[in-house]
Amino acid sequence: MFAVTATQTDPDNPLAGLTLGEHPDPKAPDGWTTVTVKAASLNHHDLWTLKGVGISQDRLPIVLGCDAAGLDEDGNEVIVHAVIGSGADETLDPKRSLLSEVHDGTFAERVAVPRRNLVPKPAALSFAEAACLPTAWLTAYRMLFSRSGLEPGATVLVQGAGGGVATALIALGRAGGYRVWATSRSPEKRERALQVGAEQAFETGARLPERVDAVMETVGQATWSHSLKSLRPGGRIVVSGATSGHAPSAELNRVFFLQLSVVGSTMGDRDQLARLATFLEQTGVRPVIDRTMPLADARDGFAAMAAGDLFGKIVFTV
């Protein structure tokens, strides 16, 4: 079958290890099944794998990709949950992994996954839209509706508008009744954030009109100080990523004096993915797709992500 694989890692030139071509068909062990992929979406995780983050050389070559929507062995339309783990909440399993870390991922004609990782795809969602949900949109859903502790009407700041998680946070937050503010260095991305549902958009690091109830943080080091300064006393930062660096100044004096909370959030469980799909079906919210391209053109999609030339999700069709 045709697949997109990581054959080597290079932190300075990640695309050097991106290989497109034939790969052995997946084999499904007991309790697993095979999905025929119709669409798969690109995440920063895929780029980090090519840089050597979170993977060792002995696991290569490995098929990239965490997210997919397609057909199960009976022809049912399904969404693939990307977290491989056990327990009621797979994200809390210390032995958990994502597709493309230990097991081959979704950038292929077919992918093998545990049967319990399949979620019915609502007919109202296209395969391309559904393929955006398992990582970026599920991460945003859990941050907002499970980890933030907020009620509708609260004010939420989303750092770094433009990425897949940030875009999902804006759209989901607006649909969930939050007042959403966003930041970006790019005037074009600030304008797009307003179109997606942000009430206001500010330049990165700008002083806000008032302090917010919570900050959704995926950028990390570059925005961390601003996130802390933007919170009201007793406010909360929910952090699910650190694309600009993982070691900012903690500013513990501000954290304890203002009684701030810092809460981590990773992905979401299988049941939350099912509820997210229902949420989109009921509200009419749809993932923001920057571009759709054939899987054979995946190199162009990876290059766009590496350059930051996107707003929303890049989707590969198979």
Secondary structure, DSSP 8 states (H G I E B T S, - for coil): -EEEEE----SS-GGGGEEEEE-------TTEEEEEEEEEE--HHHHHHHHTTT--GGG-SEE--S-EEEE-TTS-EEEE--EE--SSSGGG-TT-EETTTSS--SSBSEEEEEGGGEEE--TTS-HHHHTTIIIIIHHHHHIIIIIS---TT-EEEESSTTSHHHHHHHHHHHHTT-EEEEEES-HHHHHHHHHHT-SEEEETT---SS-EEEEEE-S-TTTHHHHHHTEEEEEEEEE---TT-S-----HHHHHHTT-EEEE--S--HHHHHHHHHHHHHH-----EEEEEEGGGHHHHHHHHHHT--SSEEEEE-
